[in-house]
Amino acid sequence: MDYRDAGVDIEAGRSFVEKIRHNVQSTYRAGVLGGLGGFGGCFQLPTGFKEPVLVSGTDGVGTKLKIANALNRHDTVGIDLVAMCVNDVLTLGAEPLFFLDYLATGKLNPEQLAEVVAGIAEGCRQSGCALLGGETAEMPGFYPAGEYDLAGFCVGIVEKSKLLNGTQVREGDIAIGLASQGLHSNGFSLARKIVEKSGLGWDARPEILAGKSLGEELLTPTQIYVKPVLEALRAGIDLRAMAHITGGGLPENLPRCLNSGQSIAMDVKQWETPPIFSWLAETGEVSEADMFDTFNMGIGFVVLVAPSQVEPTLSHFQSHQITACAIGEVVPGGGNLIGIP
């Protein structure tokens, strides 16, 4: 017997590396040392920092991968993977420097997984970080045929004096919500259950989705907020705190960026919830409270600013084609959201 008889194809692995080489190299930025194929990726820290702080984040894509597999479309979930990590790092005011991925499958399909890596590379280009390396594991018998799992992590950098940790937030500050592109990468276990209950296929086109299929809508990748947020900081807009709205929705994530003894009084009428959330709520008979506890409900990222900074902040993000609106105000409290069902 040999390794191929056990289900691991070394030649397919080599072919896969060659297929992804161009996409990986297209993400390189200043600081990358060496090339693809080493035992570790090397990155030289940027100069100009007095007290540089490295900020790291890690995440996966979750059961959204089930939909990608069902539709045999693998070019967007890599964007999701990068977005979930770089948006997290961004909340501390950090610029993402580099990203690494871990890709595991039962049997290596070089064409399929090259699509995944193309998406990862696109996410890195959108966020300005280098795809520094990764690991591809072929694990026969561990995953069903054709399926794979993704995880990744990124490292960013911020000047210690500019690190956002909640202490900068003041009562009266305004929460500016930045629009999501749909579900992003959270709540898919519930979303998949609802679609299953509906009896519809992924190619079904509910009228409320204005011509898009359920599969197309749910595979829309996570918005990456890195470049417009970093540009806002460099332009002198005083962003005092940020929150990435992921699992647990606004009630779970927005309070994480507050100082002690603070809450946010929310006005949920200030933004329009995308139609997919209305379809999920109605079809699955999901309560409004459970919808807010599970999904982002149309707000993918939140920044907190002083009242005097509201108009410049709204104008900045709208100039970057990101819908933004004031959705709440910081008030005294116990770290919760007031006005959310």
Helices and strands as residue ranges (DSSP letters): H 10-25, E 32-33, E 42-43, E 52-60, H 64-71, H 77-90, E 95-105, H 110-127, E 130-138, E 148-159, G 160-162, E 174-179, H 188-198, G 207-209, H 214-218, H 226-234, E 239-244, H 249-253, G 254-257, E 262-266, G 268-270, H 275-284, H 288-294, E 299-305, G 307-309, H 310-319, E 324-332, E 337-338
